Amino acid sequence: MRPRSGSAGRARSAPERAGSTTGRRGTLQSTDLTLTDAQRALLPSDEDVAHYAEHGWYLSKKLFTDEEVDALVAASERFYAGERSRRLPRRPPTLAYWEPAHGPVQRHNDYIHYESDEIGAILRKPLIGAVAARLAEASEIRVFQSTLIYKPPVPDEPSNQVPWHFDKHYWQSCTSERMLTAFIPFHDCDEPMGTITMVDRSNTWKEFGGDDSTTKHFAHRSKAELEELLKQNADFNGVQIVKVPMVIPKGHVSFQHCRTYHGSDANRSDRPRRAVSLHLQDGENRYRRFTRADGSVVQYNHDHLVRRTPAGDPDYADPDFCPPIWRA
Ligand SMILES: [Fe+2]
């Protein structure tokens, strides 16, 4: 099975207005609230939205210009060289944060939208939020998290392989069941590069077991264990596993539902695979207290960073860390 792209080939869309992201970080300005006619033509159709609901993934039309994507590459290189717009005020316990001392492993850097204004401004392009709002059937979209990723062209590097998982497992402190992820490569991205691969329709599966060890991040579990968990879940639902590698042209974006199983393989190409994984929440998402069987409370890294609500809970609408990017 091949992913359908909302756009035929590499045709360039009409010039896109990059949406105002000036002013205070995280502030949504009035000019953000409209799309040009050319941008409107890039939104998912009703058929695309139905396909996403059924299959759990969507390959967009060309949402970023070549200039925007090239700017992401340049800004990420400056980030890797040590440039920061600001640093996190403290280091939360399970932060993914590659540093040069870690060497030629797969690089993950969380909160890139916070630490790099240049990358953050491109990621907050309102069109991305508008596409996500259509897919999630939400009226508001905020950033939840963003991770800068660099998969070195080392075929046997074990850290390049991302085992099967779905993101909601790590977001049990969220009330929303509609959260989604935009995978934004900085170039054409295909199977030899180890592109993101979806398990078709797994967003609709009932979950086997209910073992809350799934809240443990894949980086702390074995690949074999997670492969087996995927198989158990498919068997439990009486279905075959259908894997869909997303072949993503430059400027296009792959979206997946928060319950869609996904993973990615080695980078067998001769170039690094560069991307951002942009996690998005609908406007209604809130913190909830989620307790494991052993009595421990699930924590997300935000819980150590964001402001508090009047009730004293972590505020997942804190504009510094979770800026809004779209309101209908
Ligand atoms: Fe993921």
py3Dmol code that shows the C-alpha trace and the ligand (Angstrom):
import py3Dmol

protein = """\
ATOM      1  CA  MET A   1       0.000   0.000   0.000  1.00  0.00           C
ATOM      2  CA  ARG A   2       1.324   3.443  -0.885  1.00  0.00           C
ATOM      3  CA  PRO A   3       0.368   6.671   0.809  1.00  0.00           C
ATOM      4  CA  ARG A   4      -1.729   9.041  -1.242  1.00  0.00           C
ATOM      5  CA  SER A   5      -0.508  12.555  -1.387  1.00  0.00           C
ATOM      6  CA  GLY A   6      -3.008  15.362  -1.439  1.00  0.00           C
ATOM      7  CA  SER A   7      -0.952  16.862  -4.240  1.00  0.00           C
ATOM      8  CA  ALA A   8       0.082  15.434  -7.556  1.00  0.00           C
ATOM      9  CA  GLY A   9       3.853  15.422  -7.878  1.00  0.00           C
ATOM     10  CA  ARG A  10       6.030  18.365  -7.054  1.00  0.00           C
ATOM     11  CA  ALA A  11       3.922  21.185  -8.491  1.00  0.00           C
ATOM     12  CA  ARG A  12       4.573  24.407  -6.625  1.00  0.00           C
ATOM     13  CA  SER A  13       1.593  26.088  -5.087  1.00  0.00           C
ATOM     14  CA  ALA A  14       1.014  29.805  -5.524  1.00  0.00           C
ATOM     15  CA  PRO A  15       3.267  31.880  -3.278  1.00  0.00           C
ATOM     16  CA  GLU A  16       2.269  31.325   0.308  1.00  0.00           C
ATOM     17  CA  ARG A  17       1.991  33.946   2.953  1.00  0.00           C
ATOM     18  CA  ALA A  18       3.987  32.665   5.874  1.00  0.00           C
ATOM     19  CA  GLY A  19       1.550  33.992   8.474  1.00  0.00           C
ATOM     20  CA  SER A  20       2.622  36.509  11.052  1.00  0.00           C
ATOM     21  CA  THR A  21       4.634  35.042  13.845  1.00  0.00           C
ATOM     22  CA  THR A  22       6.181  38.299  14.918  1.00  0.00           C
ATOM     23  CA  GLY A  23       5.569  39.774  18.316  1.00  0.00           C
ATOM     24  CA  ARG A  24       5.766  37.966  21.617  1.00  0.00           C
ATOM     25  CA  ARG A  25       6.488  34.284  21.348  1.00  0.00           C
ATOM     26  CA  GLY A  26       3.290  32.286  21.398  1.00  0.00           C
ATOM     27  CA  THR A  27       1.024  35.253  20.782  1.00  0.00           C
ATOM     28  CA  LEU A  28      -1.580  34.665  18.108  1.00  0.00           C
ATOM     29  CA  GLN A  29      -2.075  37.815  16.088  1.00  0.00           C
ATOM     30  CA  SER A  30      -5.166  38.799  14.179  1.00  0.00           C
ATOM     31  CA  THR A  31      -3.436  38.352  10.820  1.00  0.00           C
ATOM     32  CA  ASP A  32      -2.946  34.693  11.700  1.00  0.00           C
ATOM     33  CA  LEU A  33      -6.622  33.982  11.512  1.00  0.00           C
ATOM     34  CA  THR A  34      -7.004  33.905   7.768  1.00  0.00           C
ATOM     35  CA  LEU A  35      -5.549  31.851   4.972  1.00  0.00           C
ATOM     36  CA  THR A  36      -5.031  33.001   1.419  1.00  0.00           C
ATOM     37  CA  ASP A  37      -7.054  31.326  -1.326  1.00  0.00           C
ATOM     38  CA  ALA A  38      -3.879  29.501  -2.378  1.00  0.00           C
ATOM     39  CA  GLN A  39      -3.444  28.171   1.168  1.00  0.00           C
ATOM     40  CA  ARG A  40      -7.092  27.185   1.435  1.00  0.00           C
ATOM     41  CA  ALA A  41      -6.593  24.986  -1.628  1.00  0.00           C
ATOM     42  CA  LEU A  42      -3.947  23.064   0.365  1.00  0.00           C
ATOM     43  CA  LEU A  43      -6.336  21.987   3.122  1.00  0.00           C
ATOM     44  CA  PRO A  44      -7.471  18.358   3.284  1.00  0.00           C
ATOM     45  CA  SER A  45     -10.703  17.641   1.425  1.00  0.00           C
ATOM     46  CA  ASP A  46     -13.700  15.995   3.114  1.00  0.00           C
ATOM     47  CA  GLU A  47     -12.513  12.748   1.563  1.00  0.00           C
ATOM     48  CA  ASP A  48      -9.016  13.254   3.038  1.00  0.00           C
ATOM     49  CA  VAL A  49     -10.509  13.875   6.490  1.00  0.00           C
ATOM     50  CA  ALA A  50     -12.577  10.676   6.209  1.00  0.00           C
ATOM     51  CA  HIS A  51      -9.462   8.785   5.060  1.00  0.00           C
ATOM     52  CA  TYR A  52      -7.527  10.063   8.096  1.00  0.00           C
ATOM     53  CA  ALA A  53     -10.303   8.976  10.469  1.00  0.00           C
ATOM     54  CA  GLU A  54     -10.322   5.515   8.915  1.00  0.00           C
ATOM     55  CA  HIS A  55      -6.583   4.926   8.361  1.00  0.00           C
ATOM     56  CA  GLY A  56      -4.977   7.103  11.040  1.00  0.00           C
ATOM     57  CA  TRP A  57      -2.598   8.996   8.749  1.00  0.00           C
ATOM     58  CA  TYR A  58      -2.610  11.682   6.047  1.00  0.00           C
ATOM     59  CA  LEU A  59       0.055  12.852   3.609  1.00  0.00           C
ATOM     60  CA  SER A  60      -0.458  16.550   2.959  1.00  0.00           C
ATOM     61  CA  LYS A  61      -0.043  18.727  -0.056  1.00  0.00           C
ATOM     62  CA  LYS A  62       2.993  21.020  -0.186  1.00  0.00           C
ATOM     63  CA  LEU A  63       2.561  23.101   2.979  1.00  0.00           C
ATOM     64  CA  PHE A  64       6.064  24.584   3.249  1.00  0.00           C
ATOM     65  CA  THR A  65       7.941  26.407   0.516  1.00  0.00           C
ATOM     66  CA  ASP A  66      11.428  25.226  -0.429  1.00  0.00           C
ATOM     67  CA  GLU A  67      12.768  28.405   1.176  1.00  0.00           C
ATOM     68  CA  GLU A  68      11.085  27.594   4.496  1.00  0.00           C
ATOM     69  CA  VAL A  69      12.398  24.020   4.463  1.00  0.00           C
ATOM     70  CA  ASP A  70      15.922  25.171   3.571  1.00  0.00           C
ATOM     71  CA  ALA A  71      15.724  27.673   6.446  1.00  0.00           C
ATOM     72  CA  LEU A  72      14.907  24.772   8.791  1.00  0.00           C
ATOM     73  CA  VAL A  73      18.080  22.968   7.695  1.00  0.00           C
ATOM     74  CA  ALA A  74      20.233  26.063   8.201  1.00  0.00           C
ATOM     75  CA  ALA A  75      18.677  26.876  11.586  1.00  0.00           C
ATOM     76  CA  SER A  76      19.062  23.277  12.769  1.00  0.00           C
ATOM     77  CA  GLU A  77      22.766  23.313  11.861  1.00  0.00           C
ATOM     78  CA  ARG A  78      23.191  26.490  13.915  1.00  0.00           C
ATOM     79  CA  PHE A  79      21.310  24.817  16.773  1.00  0.00           C
ATOM     80  CA  TYR A  80      23.630  21.794  16.625  1.00  0.00           C
ATOM     81  CA  ALA A  81      26.584  24.190  16.680  1.00  0.00           C
ATOM     82  CA  GLY A  82      25.287  25.554  19.997  1.00  0.00           C
ATOM     83  CA  GLU A  83      23.092  28.535  19.041  1.00  0.00           C
ATOM     84  CA  ARG A  84      19.983  28.999  21.209  1.00  0.00           C
ATOM     85  CA  SER A  85      17.339  31.733  21.341  1.00  0.00           C
ATOM     86  CA  ARG A  86      16.808  30.704  24.952  1.00  0.00           C
ATOM     87  CA  ARG A  87      17.267  27.589  27.051  1.00  0.00           C
ATOM     88  CA  LEU A  88      14.725  25.658  29.062  1.00  0.00           C
ATOM     89  CA  PRO A  89      14.658  27.078  32.596  1.00  0.00           C
ATOM     90  CA  ARG A  90      15.232  23.593  33.998  1.00  0.00           C
ATOM     91  CA  ARG A  91      15.792  20.104  32.646  1.00  0.00           C
ATOM     92  CA  PRO A  92      12.736  17.875  33.076  1.00  0.00           C
ATOM     93  CA  PRO A  93      13.406  14.214  33.955  1.00  0.00           C
ATOM     94  CA  THR A  94      12.845  12.486  30.602  1.00  0.00           C
ATOM     95  CA  LEU A  95      14.003  15.210  28.246  1.00  0.00           C
ATOM     96  CA  ALA A  96      15.455  14.034  24.912  1.00  0.00           C
ATOM     97  CA  TYR A  97      18.396  16.333  24.346  1.00  0.00           C
ATOM     98  CA  TRP A  98      21.250  15.400  22.038  1.00  0.00           C
ATOM     99  CA  GLU A  99      24.571  17.084  22.617  1.00  0.00           C
ATOM    100  CA  PRO A 100      27.809  16.716  20.600  1.00  0.00           C
ATOM    101  CA  ALA A 101      29.303  14.529  23.356  1.00  0.00           C
ATOM    102  CA  HIS A 102      26.659  11.887  22.562  1.00  0.00           C
ATOM    103  CA  GLY A 103      28.323  11.243  19.197  1.00  0.00           C
ATOM    104  CA  PRO A 104      26.915   9.847  15.941  1.00  0.00           C
ATOM    105  CA  VAL A 105      23.691   8.395  17.362  1.00  0.00           C
ATOM    106  CA  GLN A 106      20.198   9.468  16.341  1.00  0.00           C
ATOM    107  CA  ARG A 107      19.733  13.033  17.629  1.00  0.00           C
ATOM    108  CA  HIS A 108      16.512  14.056  19.354  1.00  0.00           C
ATOM    109  CA  ASN A 109      16.027  17.549  20.799  1.00  0.00           C
ATOM    110  CA  ASP A 110      12.715  18.256  22.504  1.00  0.00           C
ATOM    111  CA  TYR A 111      11.243  21.757  22.847  1.00  0.00           C
ATOM    112  CA  ILE A 112      12.939  22.949  19.653  1.00  0.00           C
ATOM    113  CA  HIS A 113      10.085  25.458  19.126  1.00  0.00           C
ATOM    114  CA  TYR A 114      11.049  26.982  22.488  1.00  0.00           C
ATOM    115  CA  GLU A 115      14.819  26.985  22.123  1.00  0.00           C
ATOM    116  CA  SER A 116      14.981  28.180  18.486  1.00  0.00           C
ATOM    117  CA  ASP A 117      12.819  31.152  17.519  1.00  0.00           C
ATOM    118  CA  GLU A 118      13.664  30.677  13.867  1.00  0.00           C
ATOM    119  CA  ILE A 119      12.533  27.049  13.809  1.00  0.00           C
ATOM    120  CA  GLY A 120       9.576  27.834  16.084  1.00  0.00           C
ATOM    121  CA  ALA A 121       8.309  30.584  13.770  1.00  0.00           C
ATOM    122  CA  ILE A 122       8.293  28.234  10.765  1.00  0.00           C
ATOM    123  CA  LEU A 123       6.615  25.431  12.736  1.00  0.00           C
ATOM    124  CA  ARG A 124       3.878  27.798  13.907  1.00  0.00           C
ATOM    125  CA  LYS A 125       2.821  28.491  10.327  1.00  0.00           C
ATOM    126  CA  PRO A 126      -0.967  28.838  10.606  1.00  0.00           C
ATOM    127  CA  LEU A 127      -1.547  26.616   7.595  1.00  0.00           C
ATOM    128  CA  ILE A 128      -0.129  23.658   9.572  1.00  0.00           C
ATOM    129  CA  GLY A 129      -2.599  24.359  12.351  1.00  0.00           C
ATOM    130  CA  ALA A 130      -5.447  24.722   9.867  1.00  0.00           C
ATOM    131  CA  VAL A 131      -4.662  21.324   8.317  1.00  0.00           C
ATOM    132  CA  ALA A 132      -4.425  19.729  11.775  1.00  0.00           C
ATOM    133  CA  ALA A 133      -7.723  21.361  12.788  1.00  0.00           C
ATOM    134  CA  ARG A 134      -9.455  19.828   9.770  1.00  0.00           C
ATOM    135  CA  LEU A 135      -8.052  16.374  10.543  1.00  0.00           C
ATOM    136  CA  ALA A 136      -8.776  16.519  14.279  1.00  0.00           C
ATOM    137  CA  GLU A 137     -12.115  18.245  13.672  1.00  0.00           C
ATOM    138  CA  ALA A 138     -11.083  20.888  16.188  1.00  0.00           C
ATOM    139  CA  SER A 139     -11.564  24.646  16.217  1.00  0.00           C
ATOM    140  CA  GLU A 140      -8.223  25.405  17.885  1.00  0.00           C
ATOM    141  CA  ILE A 141      -4.778  23.843  17.589  1.00  0.00           C
ATOM    142  CA  ARG A 142      -1.831  24.436  19.924  1.00  0.00           C
ATOM    143  CA  VAL A 143       1.697  23.115  19.871  1.00  0.00           C
ATOM    144  CA  PHE A 144       2.114  20.300  22.387  1.00  0.00           C
ATOM    145  CA  GLN A 145       5.767  19.416  21.797  1.00  0.00           C
ATOM    146  CA  SER A 146       8.323  19.514  19.008  1.00  0.00           C
ATOM    147  CA  THR A 147      11.417  17.385  18.563  1.00  0.00           C
ATOM    148  CA  LEU A 148      14.261  18.107  16.173  1.00  0.00           C
ATOM    149  CA  ILE A 149      15.500  14.805  14.744  1.00  0.00           C
ATOM    150  CA  TYR A 150      18.688  13.888  12.880  1.00  0.00           C
ATOM    151  CA  LYS A 151      19.167  10.315  11.785  1.00  0.00           C
ATOM    152  CA  PRO A 152      22.789   9.879  10.680  1.00  0.00           C
ATOM    153  CA  PRO A 153      23.507   7.876   7.499  1.00  0.00           C
ATOM    154  CA  VAL A 154      24.937   4.936   9.438  1.00  0.00           C
ATOM    155  CA  PRO A 155      23.072   1.782   8.358  1.00  0.00           C
ATOM    156  CA  ASP A 156      23.831  -0.267  11.469  1.00  0.00           C
ATOM    157  CA  GLU A 157      23.349   2.463  14.078  1.00  0.00           C
ATOM    158  CA  PRO A 158      20.886   0.852  16.546  1.00  0.00           C
ATOM    159  CA  SER A 159      19.468   4.173  17.801  1.00  0.00           C
ATOM    160  CA  ASN A 160      18.254   4.970  14.256  1.00  0.00           C
ATOM    161  CA  GLN A 161      15.573   2.314  14.549  1.00  0.00           C
ATOM    162  CA  VAL A 162      12.417   3.577  16.198  1.00  0.00           C
ATOM    163  CA  PRO A 163      10.307   0.620  17.377  1.00  0.00           C
ATOM    164  CA  TRP A 164       6.510   0.445  17.053  1.00  0.00           C
ATOM    165  CA  HIS A 165       4.596   2.656  19.437  1.00  0.00           C
ATOM    166  CA  PHE A 166       1.803   5.187  19.471  1.00  0.00           C
ATOM    167  CA  ASP A 167       2.182   8.619  21.010  1.00  0.00           C
ATOM    168  CA  LYS A 168      -0.939   8.648  23.210  1.00  0.00           C
ATOM    169  CA  HIS A 169       0.838   6.154  25.459  1.00  0.00           C
ATOM    170  CA  TYR A 170       3.195   8.972  26.479  1.00  0.00           C
ATOM    171  CA  TRP A 171       0.407  11.510  26.773  1.00  0.00           C
ATOM    172  CA  GLN A 172      -1.726   9.820  29.409  1.00  0.00           C
ATOM    173  CA  SER A 173      -1.684  13.062  31.381  1.00  0.00           C
ATOM    174  CA  CYS A 174      -3.733  14.615  28.535  1.00  0.00           C
ATOM    175  CA  THR A 175      -7.537  14.503  28.368  1.00  0.00           C
ATOM    176  CA  SER A 176      -7.631  14.605  24.568  1.00  0.00           C
ATOM    177  CA  GLU A 177      -8.057  11.599  22.297  1.00  0.00           C
ATOM    178  CA  ARG A 178      -7.644  13.792  19.195  1.00  0.00           C
ATOM    179  CA  MET A 179      -4.017  14.840  19.481  1.00  0.00           C
ATOM    180  CA  LEU A 180      -1.886  14.313  16.423  1.00  0.00           C
ATOM    181  CA  THR A 181       1.657  14.545  15.107  1.00  0.00           C
ATOM    182  CA  ALA A 182       3.007  16.301  12.039  1.00  0.00           C
ATOM    183  CA  PHE A 183       6.219  14.704  10.757  1.00  0.00           C
ATOM    184  CA  ILE A 184       8.080  17.363   8.773  1.00  0.00           C
ATOM    185  CA  PRO A 185      11.172  16.169   6.893  1.00  0.00           C
ATOM    186  CA  PHE A 186      13.632  18.783   5.604  1.00  0.00           C
ATOM    187  CA  HIS A 187      14.003  17.095   2.178  1.00  0.00           C
ATOM    188  CA  ASP A 188      12.384  14.355   0.097  1.00  0.00           C
ATOM    189  CA  CYS A 189      12.083  11.441   2.528  1.00  0.00           C
ATOM    190  CA  ASP A 190      11.671   7.825   1.460  1.00  0.00           C
ATOM    191  CA  GLU A 191      12.236   4.257   2.603  1.00  0.00           C
ATOM    192  CA  PRO A 192      16.038   4.122   2.133  1.00  0.00           C
ATOM    193  CA  MET A 193      16.273   7.133   4.482  1.00  0.00           C
ATOM    194  CA  GLY A 194      14.222   5.348   7.157  1.00  0.00           C
ATOM    195  CA  THR A 195      11.083   7.414   6.747  1.00  0.00           C
ATOM    196  CA  ILE A 196       8.228   7.235   9.247  1.00  0.00           C
ATOM    197  CA  THR A 197       6.072   4.149   8.694  1.00  0.00           C
ATOM    198  CA  MET A 198       2.458   3.821   9.802  1.00  0.00           C
ATOM    199  CA  VAL A 199       0.492   0.724  10.781  1.00  0.00           C
ATOM    200  CA  ASP A 200      -2.588   1.286   8.688  1.00  0.00           C
ATOM    201  CA  ARG A 201      -5.885   1.664  10.562  1.00  0.00           C
ATOM    202  CA  SER A 202      -4.263   0.960  13.945  1.00  0.00           C
ATOM    203  CA  ASN A 203      -5.862   4.177  15.262  1.00  0.00           C
ATOM    204  CA  THR A 204      -9.151   2.269  15.374  1.00  0.00           C
ATOM    205  CA  TRP A 205      -7.808  -0.775  17.242  1.00  0.00           C
ATOM    206  CA  LYS A 206      -9.004  -1.749  20.676  1.00  0.00           C
ATOM    207  CA  GLU A 207      -6.037  -2.106  22.973  1.00  0.00           C
ATOM    208  CA  PHE A 208      -4.917  -5.489  24.213  1.00  0.00           C
ATOM    209  CA  GLY A 209      -4.319  -5.788  27.932  1.00  0.00           C
ATOM    210  CA  GLY A 210      -4.186  -2.322  29.386  1.00  0.00           C
ATOM    211  CA  ASP A 211      -0.781  -2.868  30.900  1.00  0.00           C
ATOM    212  CA  ASP A 212       0.270   0.623  31.903  1.00  0.00           C
ATOM    213  CA  SER A 213       3.932  -0.164  31.204  1.00  0.00           C
ATOM    214  CA  THR A 214       3.078   1.353  27.800  1.00  0.00           C
ATOM    215  CA  THR A 215       3.493   4.773  29.394  1.00  0.00           C
ATOM    216  CA  LYS A 216       7.235   4.016  29.405  1.00  0.00           C
ATOM    217  CA  HIS A 217       8.930   5.683  26.413  1.00  0.00           C
ATOM    218  CA  PHE A 218      10.170   3.424  23.593  1.00  0.00           C
ATOM    219  CA  ALA A 219      13.721   4.601  24.232  1.00  0.00           C
ATOM    220  CA  HIS A 220      13.539   2.674  27.517  1.00  0.00           C
ATOM    221  CA  ARG A 221      12.051  -0.570  26.117  1.00  0.00           C
ATOM    222  CA  SER A 222      13.396  -3.301  23.849  1.00  0.00           C
ATOM    223  CA  LYS A 223      12.549  -3.413  20.160  1.00  0.00           C
ATOM    224  CA  ALA A 224      11.567  -7.082  20.398  1.00  0.00           C
ATOM    225  CA  GLU A 225       9.172  -6.353  23.267  1.00  0.00           C
ATOM    226  CA  LEU A 226       7.458  -3.602  21.273  1.00  0.00           C
ATOM    227  CA  GLU A 227       7.314  -5.710  18.084  1.00  0.00           C
ATOM    228  CA  GLU A 228       5.559  -8.404  20.130  1.00  0.00           C
ATOM    229  CA  LEU A 229       3.154  -5.869  21.624  1.00  0.00           C
ATOM    230  CA  LEU A 230       2.171  -4.725  18.116  1.00  0.00           C
ATOM    231  CA  LYS A 231       1.531  -8.327  17.067  1.00  0.00           C
ATOM    232  CA  GLN A 232      -0.543  -9.032  20.179  1.00  0.00           C
ATOM    233  CA  ASN A 233      -2.658  -5.978  19.466  1.00  0.00           C
ATOM    234  CA  ALA A 234      -3.211  -6.924  15.822  1.00  0.00           C
ATOM    235  CA  ASP A 235      -4.189 -10.477  16.858  1.00  0.00           C
ATOM    236  CA  PHE A 236      -6.515  -9.116  19.527  1.00  0.00           C
ATOM    237  CA  ASN A 237      -8.275  -7.074  16.825  1.00  0.00           C
ATOM    238  CA  GLY A 238      -8.289  -9.995  14.353  1.00  0.00           C
ATOM    239  CA  VAL A 239      -6.381  -8.032  11.700  1.00  0.00           C
ATOM    240  CA  GLN A 240      -3.180  -8.276   9.696  1.00  0.00           C
ATOM    241  CA  ILE A 241      -0.465  -5.695  10.203  1.00  0.00           C
ATOM    242  CA  VAL A 242      -0.254  -3.434   7.128  1.00  0.00           C
ATOM    243  CA  LYS A 243       2.795  -1.151   7.196  1.00  0.00           C
ATOM    244  CA  VAL A 244       2.713   2.040   5.141  1.00  0.00           C
ATOM    245  CA  PRO A 245       6.063   3.809   4.646  1.00  0.00           C
ATOM    246  CA  MET A 246       5.320   7.490   4.103  1.00  0.00           C
ATOM    247  CA  VAL A 247       7.130   8.711   0.987  1.00  0.00           C
ATOM    248  CA  ILE A 248       7.155  12.447   1.633  1.00  0.00           C
ATOM    249  CA  PRO A 249       8.223  15.028  -0.952  1.00  0.00           C
ATOM    250  CA  LYS A 250      10.052  18.126   0.335  1.00  0.00           C
ATOM    251  CA  GLY A 251       7.602  20.622   1.830  1.00  0.00           C
ATOM    252  CA  HIS A 252       4.861  18.023   2.350  1.00  0.00           C
ATOM    253  CA  VAL A 253       3.942  16.797   5.826  1.00  0.00           C
ATOM    254  CA  SER A 254       2.851  13.419   7.175  1.00  0.00           C
ATOM    255  CA  PHE A 255       0.183  13.567   9.900  1.00  0.00           C
ATOM    256  CA  GLN A 256      -0.776  10.736  12.226  1.00  0.00           C
ATOM    257  CA  HIS A 257      -3.430  10.271  14.899  1.00  0.00           C
ATOM    258  CA  CYS A 258      -2.172   9.832  18.469  1.00  0.00           C
ATOM    259  CA  ARG A 259      -3.289   6.191  18.514  1.00  0.00           C
ATOM    260  CA  THR A 260      -1.707   5.222  15.179  1.00  0.00           C
ATOM    261  CA  TYR A 261       1.175   2.790  15.623  1.00  0.00           C
ATOM    262  CA  HIS A 262       4.302   3.997  13.857  1.00  0.00           C
ATOM    263  CA  GLY A 263       8.039   3.454  13.775  1.00  0.00           C
ATOM    264  CA  SER A 264      11.003   3.933  11.478  1.00  0.00           C
ATOM    265  CA  ASP A 265      13.931   1.942  10.218  1.00  0.00           C
ATOM    266  CA  ALA A 266      17.630   2.431   9.550  1.00  0.00           C
ATOM    267  CA  ASN A 267      18.951   5.243   7.365  1.00  0.00           C
ATOM    268  CA  ARG A 268      20.578   3.363   4.471  1.00  0.00           C
ATOM    269  CA  SER A 269      21.008   6.447   2.296  1.00  0.00           C
ATOM    270  CA  ASP A 270      24.169   8.530   2.016  1.00  0.00           C
ATOM    271  CA  ARG A 271      22.593  11.619   3.663  1.00  0.00           C
ATOM    272  CA  PRO A 272      21.333  12.417   7.152  1.00  0.00           C
ATOM    273  CA  ARG A 273      17.566  12.224   7.607  1.00  0.00           C
ATOM    274  CA  ARG A 274      16.541  15.567   9.094  1.00  0.00           C
ATOM    275  CA  ALA A 275      13.068  16.293  10.431  1.00  0.00           C
ATOM    276  CA  VAL A 276      10.899  17.789  13.114  1.00  0.00           C
ATOM    277  CA  SER A 277       8.199  15.795  14.824  1.00  0.00           C
ATOM    278  CA  LEU A 278       5.590  18.434  15.706  1.00  0.00           C
ATOM    279  CA  HIS A 279       3.070  17.192  18.262  1.00  0.00           C
ATOM    280  CA  LEU A 280      -0.217  19.075  18.283  1.00  0.00           C
ATOM    281  CA  GLN A 281      -3.127  19.325  20.706  1.00  0.00           C
ATOM    282  CA  ASP A 282      -6.670  20.487  20.118  1.00  0.00           C
ATOM    283  CA  GLY A 283      -7.847  23.540  22.074  1.00  0.00           C
ATOM    284  CA  GLU A 284      -9.852  21.415  24.491  1.00  0.00           C
ATOM    285  CA  ASN A 285      -6.917  19.352  25.713  1.00  0.00           C
ATOM    286  CA  ARG A 286      -6.225  19.688  29.427  1.00  0.00           C
ATOM    287  CA  TYR A 287      -4.017  18.068  32.049  1.00  0.00           C
ATOM    288  CA  ARG A 288      -5.517  15.103  33.898  1.00  0.00           C
ATOM    289  CA  ARG A 289      -4.073  13.174  36.796  1.00  0.00           C
ATOM    290  CA  PHE A 290      -3.338   9.659  35.526  1.00  0.00           C
ATOM    291  CA  THR A 291      -2.319   7.032  38.057  1.00  0.00           C
ATOM    292  CA  ARG A 292      -0.597   3.742  37.212  1.00  0.00           C
ATOM    293  CA  ALA A 293      -1.540   0.484  38.935  1.00  0.00           C
ATOM    294  CA  ASP A 294       1.404   0.899  41.314  1.00  0.00           C
ATOM    295  CA  GLY A 295       0.039   4.245  42.492  1.00  0.00           C
ATOM    296  CA  SER A 296       2.607   6.401  40.708  1.00  0.00           C
ATOM    297  CA  VAL A 297       1.318   9.398  38.771  1.00  0.00           C
ATOM    298  CA  VAL A 298       2.211   9.744  35.089  1.00  0.00           C
ATOM    299  CA  GLN A 299       4.166  12.906  34.438  1.00  0.00           C
ATOM    300  CA  TYR A 300       4.906  14.656  31.185  1.00  0.00           C
ATOM    301  CA  ASN A 301       7.945  16.920  30.918  1.00  0.00           C
ATOM    302  CA  HIS A 302       5.646  19.959  30.664  1.00  0.00           C
ATOM    303  CA  ASP A 303       4.555  19.312  34.252  1.00  0.00           C
ATOM    304  CA  HIS A 304       7.991  20.586  35.334  1.00  0.00           C
ATOM    305  CA  LEU A 305       7.924  23.660  33.096  1.00  0.00           C
ATOM    306  CA  VAL A 306       4.510  25.158  32.388  1.00  0.00           C
ATOM    307  CA  ARG A 307       2.539  27.609  34.497  1.00  0.00           C
ATOM    308  CA  ARG A 308      -0.283  26.364  36.737  1.00  0.00           C
ATOM    309  CA  THR A 309      -4.031  26.684  36.201  1.00  0.00           C
ATOM    310  CA  PRO A 310      -6.143  28.272  38.966  1.00  0.00           C
ATOM    311  CA  ALA A 311      -6.823  24.702  40.162  1.00  0.00           C
ATOM    312  CA  GLY A 312      -3.072  24.127  40.512  1.00  0.00           C
ATOM    313  CA  ASP A 313      -2.666  21.743  37.560  1.00  0.00           C
ATOM    314  CA  PRO A 314      -0.044  22.066  34.813  1.00  0.00           C
ATOM    315  CA  ASP A 315      -1.494  24.401  32.162  1.00  0.00           C
ATOM    316  CA  TYR A 316      -1.143  22.796  28.734  1.00  0.00           C
ATOM    317  CA  ALA A 317      -2.230  26.132  27.236  1.00  0.00           C
ATOM    318  CA  ASP A 318       0.794  28.018  28.602  1.00  0.00           C
ATOM    319  CA  PRO A 319       1.649  30.152  25.543  1.00  0.00           C
ATOM    320  CA  ASP A 320       5.378  30.029  26.217  1.00  0.00           C
ATOM    321  CA  PHE A 321       5.557  26.256  25.848  1.00  0.00           C
ATOM    322  CA  CYS A 322       2.279  25.363  24.087  1.00  0.00           C
ATOM    323  CA  PRO A 323       1.563  28.308  21.765  1.00  0.00           C
ATOM    324  CA  PRO A 324      -1.662  28.379  19.784  1.00  0.00           C
ATOM    325  CA  ILE A 325      -1.188  28.223  16.019  1.00  0.00           C
ATOM    326  CA  TRP A 326      -4.727  28.097  14.744  1.00  0.00           C
ATOM    327  CA  ARG A 327      -8.229  29.177  15.735  1.00  0.00           C
ATOM    328  CA  ALA A 328     -11.152  28.763  13.412  1.00  0.00           C
TER     329      ALA A 328
END
"""
ligand_1 = """\
1
LIG
Fe 6.066 8.653 18.004
"""
view = py3Dmol.view(width=600, height=400)
view.addModel(protein, "pdb")
view.setStyle({"model": 0}, {"cartoon": {"style": "trace"}})
view.addModel(ligand_1, "xyz")
view.setStyle({"model": 1}, {"stick": {}})
view.zoomTo()
view.show()
